[in-house]
């Protein structure tokens, strides 16, 4: 096993050379937001989707656009609005009077990288159009099912739900996002750099770094990263603590959690941990990999109770408490 891990470490060093190139290319345009870029790369490597939450003006859309420009893939931005229809996403069937047949007109979801901008400004009917595409990587139009190309990645931005004109996303859709990343304001020094960089001439647009085949090859390497049985047990301890905290010695959390993380969350935590290890040049997952990605994997998968909302305790705080309390192998 040790010999195979050493070989995997060497392969990761070879395969991961593009990571630093992407980061440097993105930094030519984006100031700060290193955490967000790291999470977007984790999602790219583990074939997951990302929900990015933050107030307007934090460069959420620009970060996704910039990262997409470093990939030689098809990019599509969809602006979500209250009057958007499901057909505006997936497409529709057009009747041809000459042949008397319906032919599909494919919508913007038939691309590689999808930027769903301000996703929570569209009603639930439109959100449901994304469910099949996000989970099964296919779209059904009429009686025909169309496979989506690989890679397929939904990077959605949303404003805090407290803002006017926003809709909370359904739990079924939230669960399909591998990560939910919450970003905040830049530091004073970062904002000073933003002034210097953006107040003058616009920086050069980023150049493509990798192809879809490179991404797929990197994913194969990520899938081979070793996860010890103790790490698997550690992940299960965290997941089950979100469902039955009283059995994990966290009785106080029982009244704060309505529903815990699903098995999809378990798999997402393992996959994100592997991608985090890959970004750090390792062929094996450490407990710290799990601890680092757990807040982003679990915060949107825990439904808080009315009591928690009354006490202004959010899911992020609950997840952090669980991570602090669960014994590390």
C-alpha positions as CSV (number, residue, x, y, z in Angstrom):
1,X,0.0,0.0,0.0
2,X,2.8,2.4,0.9
3,X,4.5,1.8,-2.5
4,X,1.3,2.5,-4.4
5,X,0.7,5.7,-2.4
6,X,4.2,6.9,-3.3
7,X,3.5,6.2,-7.0
8,X,0.2,8.0,-6.6
9,X,1.9,11.0,-5.0
10,X,4.3,11.2,-8.0
11,X,1.4,11.0,-10.4
12,X,-0.5,13.7,-8.5
13,X,2.6,16.0,-8.8
14,X,2.6,15.5,-12.6
15,X,-1.2,15.8,-13.0
16,X,-1.6,18.8,-10.7
17,X,0.9,21.1,-12.5
18,X,-2.1,22.9,-14.2
19,X,-3.6,23.8,-10.8
20,X,-1.0,26.5,-10.0
21,X,-1.2,27.8,-13.6
22,X,-5.0,28.2,-13.2
23,X,-4.6,30.0,-9.9
24,X,-2.0,32.4,-11.2
25,X,-4.1,33.1,-14.3
26,X,-7.2,33.8,-12.2
27,X,-5.2,36.1,-9.9
28,X,-4.5,38.4,-12.8
29,X,-8.2,39.4,-12.7
30,X,-9.5,38.4,-9.2
31,X,-8.1,40.0,-6.0
32,X,-8.4,37.8,-3.0
33,X,-11.2,35.2,-3.0
34,X,-8.5,32.5,-2.8
35,X,-10.9,30.4,-0.6
36,X,-13.6,30.6,-3.3
37,X,-11.2,29.6,-6.1
38,X,-10.0,26.7,-4.0
39,X,-13.5,25.4,-3.6
40,X,-14.3,25.8,-7.2
41,X,-11.3,23.7,-8.1
42,X,-12.4,21.1,-5.6
43,X,-15.8,20.9,-7.3
44,X,-14.2,20.7,-10.7
45,X,-12.0,17.8,-9.6
46,X,-14.7,15.9,-7.8
47,X,-17.5,16.4,-10.4
48,X,-19.7,18.4,-8.1
49,X,-21.7,21.6,-8.2
50,X,-21.2,24.8,-6.1
51,X,-23.6,27.3,-4.6
52,X,-21.9,30.6,-3.8
53,X,-23.7,33.0,-1.4
54,X,-22.8,36.6,-0.7
55,X,-24.1,40.1,-0.9
56,X,-24.0,41.8,-4.3
57,X,-20.6,43.2,-5.5
58,X,-18.3,40.6,-4.1
59,X,-17.1,39.4,-7.6
60,X,-19.0,36.1,-7.4
61,X,-19.9,36.2,-11.0
62,X,-16.5,37.5,-12.1
63,X,-14.7,34.7,-10.2
64,X,-16.8,32.0,-12.0
65,X,-16.4,33.7,-15.4
66,X,-12.6,34.0,-14.9
67,X,-12.2,30.4,-13.8
68,X,-14.3,29.2,-16.7
69,X,-12.1,31.2,-19.1
70,X,-9.1,29.1,-18.0
71,X,-10.8,26.0,-19.2
72,X,-11.2,25.1,-22.9
73,X,-14.9,24.3,-22.4
74,X,-18.2,25.8,-23.4
75,X,-19.4,28.4,-20.9
76,X,-23.0,29.6,-20.5
77,X,-24.3,32.3,-18.2
78,X,-28.0,32.2,-17.2
79,X,-29.5,35.2,-15.4
80,X,-32.3,33.9,-13.1
81,X,-35.3,36.3,-12.9
82,X,-38.8,35.9,-11.5
83,X,-40.3,35.5,-15.0
84,X,-37.9,32.8,-16.1
85,X,-39.5,29.6,-17.4
86,X,-38.2,26.0,-17.3
87,X,-38.1,25.9,-21.1
88,X,-35.7,28.9,-20.9
89,X,-33.2,26.5,-19.3
90,X,-33.7,23.1,-20.8
91,X,-35.2,24.0,-24.2
92,X,-38.4,23.0,-25.9
93,X,-39.9,21.1,-28.8
94,X,-40.6,23.1,-32.0
95,X,-43.3,21.9,-34.4
96,X,-42.4,21.7,-38.1
97,X,-45.6,22.1,-40.2
98,X,-43.9,20.7,-43.3
99,X,-42.9,17.4,-41.7
100,X,-45.6,17.3,-39.0
101,X,-42.9,16.4,-36.5
102,X,-41.5,18.0,-33.3
103,X,-37.8,18.7,-33.2
104,X,-36.0,19.6,-30.0
105,X,-34.4,23.1,-29.6
106,X,-31.8,22.6,-26.8
107,X,-31.5,25.3,-24.1
108,X,-28.5,26.9,-22.5
109,X,-28.0,24.0,-20.0
110,X,-26.4,22.1,-22.8
111,X,-23.0,23.4,-22.1
112,X,-20.0,22.4,-19.8
113,X,-19.8,25.2,-17.3
114,X,-23.1,26.8,-16.3
115,X,-23.2,30.0,-14.3
116,X,-26.6,30.2,-12.7
117,X,-26.5,33.9,-11.7
118,X,-28.7,34.9,-8.7
119,X,-30.4,31.5,-8.8
120,X,-32.7,32.3,-5.9
121,X,-34.4,35.1,-7.8
122,X,-36.4,32.5,-9.8
123,X,-39.4,30.6,-8.4
124,X,-39.3,26.9,-7.4
125,X,-40.8,25.8,-10.8
126,X,-37.7,26.9,-12.6
127,X,-35.4,25.5,-9.9
128,X,-37.0,22.0,-10.5
129,X,-35.8,22.1,-14.1
130,X,-32.2,21.8,-12.8
131,X,-32.7,18.7,-10.7
132,X,-32.4,16.1,-13.5
133,X,-29.5,17.9,-15.1
134,X,-27.5,18.3,-11.9
135,X,-27.9,14.7,-10.6
136,X,-28.2,12.5,-13.7
137,X,-26.3,14.7,-16.2
138,X,-29.2,14.4,-18.6
139,X,-32.2,16.4,-19.7
140,X,-35.6,15.2,-20.9
141,X,-37.5,17.2,-23.4
142,X,-40.8,15.7,-24.3
143,X,-40.2,12.0,-24.8
144,X,-36.5,12.3,-25.6
145,X,-33.7,12.2,-23.1
146,X,-30.4,14.0,-24.0
147,X,-27.1,13.3,-22.3
148,X,-25.1,16.2,-21.2
149,X,-21.4,16.5,-22.2
150,X,-18.6,15.9,-19.7
151,X,-17.6,17.9,-17.7
152,X,-20.9,19.4,-16.6
153,X,-20.7,21.8,-13.7
154,X,-23.3,24.2,-12.3
155,X,-21.8,27.1,-10.4
156,X,-24.7,29.1,-8.9
157,X,-24.6,32.4,-7.2
158,X,-27.2,33.7,-4.8
159,X,-27.9,36.6,-2.6
160,X,-28.8,36.1,1.1
161,X,-32.4,34.9,1.3
162,X,-33.2,37.8,3.7
163,X,-32.9,40.2,0.7
164,X,-36.0,41.4,-1.1
165,X,-37.1,39.4,-4.1
166,X,-35.4,36.1,-3.3
167,X,-36.7,32.6,-2.8
168,X,-35.2,30.0,-0.6
169,X,-34.1,27.0,-2.7
170,X,-35.9,23.7,-2.2
171,X,-34.0,21.2,0.0
172,X,-34.0,18.6,-2.8
173,X,-32.0,21.1,-5.0
174,X,-29.7,22.3,-2.2
175,X,-28.7,18.6,-1.6
176,X,-27.5,18.4,-5.2
177,X,-24.9,21.0,-4.6
178,X,-21.7,19.4,-3.4
179,X,-20.6,22.7,-1.8
180,X,-22.1,25.8,-0.5
181,X,-19.5,28.6,-0.1
182,X,-20.3,31.7,1.8
183,X,-18.0,34.6,1.0
184,X,-17.6,37.9,2.8
185,X,-16.1,41.4,2.1
186,X,-12.5,41.7,1.1
187,X,-9.9,42.9,3.6
188,X,-8.8,46.6,3.5
189,X,-5.5,45.7,1.7
190,X,-7.4,43.6,-0.9
191,X,-9.9,46.4,-1.5
192,X,-7.0,48.8,-2.0
193,X,-5.6,46.5,-4.6
194,X,-9.0,46.3,-6.3
195,X,-9.0,50.1,-6.6
196,X,-5.5,50.1,-8.1
197,X,-6.3,47.3,-10.5
198,X,-9.8,48.1,-11.6
199,X,-9.8,51.9,-11.6
200,X,-7.5,51.9,-14.6
201,X,-7.3,49.8,-17.7
202,X,-9.0,46.4,-17.6
203,X,-6.6,43.4,-17.1
204,X,-6.0,41.1,-20.0
205,X,-8.6,38.3,-20.2
206,X,-7.4,34.9,-18.8
207,X,-6.1,32.3,-21.3
208,X,-7.3,28.7,-21.5
209,X,-5.0,26.4,-19.5
210,X,-6.5,22.9,-19.7
211,X,-8.9,20.9,-21.9
212,X,-11.9,18.7,-20.9
213,X,-9.7,15.7,-21.4
214,X,-7.2,17.1,-18.8
215,X,-10.0,17.6,-16.3
216,X,-11.4,14.0,-16.8
217,X,-7.9,12.6,-16.4
218,X,-7.3,14.6,-13.2
219,X,-10.6,13.2,-11.9
220,X,-9.5,9.7,-12.5
221,X,-6.4,10.4,-10.3
222,X,-8.6,12.0,-7.6
223,X,-10.8,8.9,-7.5
224,X,-7.8,6.7,-6.9
225,X,-6.7,8.7,-3.8
226,X,-6.6,6.4,-0.8
227,X,-9.1,6.7,2.0
228,X,-8.3,4.7,5.2
229,X,-11.0,2.9,7.1
230,X,-10.4,5.2,10.0
231,X,-11.1,8.2,7.8
232,X,-14.3,6.6,6.6
233,X,-15.4,6.0,10.2
234,X,-14.6,9.6,11.0
235,X,-16.8,10.8,8.1
236,X,-19.6,8.6,9.3
237,X,-19.2,9.9,12.9
238,X,-19.7,13.5,11.6
239,X,-22.6,12.6,9.4
240,X,-24.5,10.6,12.0
241,X,-23.8,13.4,14.5
242,X,-26.0,15.6,12.3
243,X,-28.8,13.1,12.4
244,X,-28.6,11.8,16.0
245,X,-26.4,14.2,17.9
246,X,-27.6,12.9,21.3
247,X,-26.0,9.5,20.5
248,X,-22.7,11.3,19.8
249,X,-22.7,13.1,23.2
250,X,-24.2,16.3,21.8
251,X,-27.6,16.3,23.4
252,X,-28.0,20.1,23.2
253,X,-27.9,20.0,19.4
254,X,-30.9,17.6,19.2
255,X,-33.4,20.4,19.6
256,X,-31.6,22.6,17.0
257,X,-31.5,20.1,14.1
258,X,-34.7,19.2,12.2
259,X,-33.0,17.1,9.5
260,X,-29.4,16.0,9.2
261,X,-27.2,15.2,6.2
262,X,-28.2,12.6,3.6
263,X,-26.1,9.8,2.2
264,X,-25.4,12.1,-0.7
265,X,-23.7,14.3,1.8
266,X,-21.5,11.4,3.0
267,X,-20.3,10.8,-0.5
268,X,-19.8,14.5,-1.1
269,X,-17.6,14.7,2.0
270,X,-15.4,11.8,0.9
271,X,-15.1,13.2,-2.7
272,X,-14.3,16.7,-1.5
273,X,-11.8,15.3,0.9
274,X,-10.0,13.5,-1.9
275,X,-10.0,16.6,-4.1
276,X,-8.6,18.6,-1.2
277,X,-5.8,16.1,-0.7
278,X,-5.1,16.3,-4.5
279,X,-4.7,20.1,-4.3
280,X,-2.2,19.5,-1.5
281,X,-0.2,17.0,-3.5
282,X,-1.1,13.9,-1.5
283,X,-2.3,10.5,-2.5
284,X,-4.2,9.9,0.7
285,X,-6.9,11.7,2.7
286,X,-6.0,13.1,6.2
287,X,-8.5,14.1,8.9
288,X,-7.7,17.7,8.2
289,X,-8.9,17.3,4.6
290,X,-12.3,16.3,6.0
291,X,-12.3,19.1,8.6
292,X,-11.5,21.7,6.0
293,X,-14.2,20.8,3.6
294,X,-16.9,19.7,6.0
295,X,-18.5,23.2,6.6
296,X,-19.0,23.8,2.9
297,X,-20.3,20.2,2.3
298,X,-22.7,20.2,5.2
299,X,-24.0,23.7,5.9
300,X,-26.8,23.5,3.3
301,X,-27.7,19.9,4.2
302,X,-28.7,20.5,7.7
303,X,-32.2,21.9,8.2
304,X,-32.3,23.9,11.5
305,X,-35.3,23.7,13.8
306,X,-37.6,26.6,14.8
307,X,-35.8,26.7,18.1
308,X,-32.4,27.2,16.4
309,X,-33.9,30.0,14.2
310,X,-35.4,31.7,17.2
311,X,-32.0,31.6,18.9
312,X,-30.3,32.8,15.7
313,X,-28.2,29.7,15.4
314,X,-27.4,28.8,11.8
315,X,-26.3,25.5,10.3
316,X,-22.7,26.7,9.9
317,X,-22.4,27.1,13.6
318,X,-23.9,23.7,14.2
319,X,-21.5,22.0,11.8
320,X,-18.5,23.7,13.4
321,X,-19.7,22.5,16.8
322,X,-19.9,18.9,15.5
323,X,-16.5,19.1,13.9
324,X,-15.0,20.3,17.2
325,X,-16.7,17.6,19.2
326,X,-16.2,14.5,17.0
327,X,-13.1,12.6,17.9
328,X,-10.4,12.8,15.3
329,X,-8.7,9.5,14.4
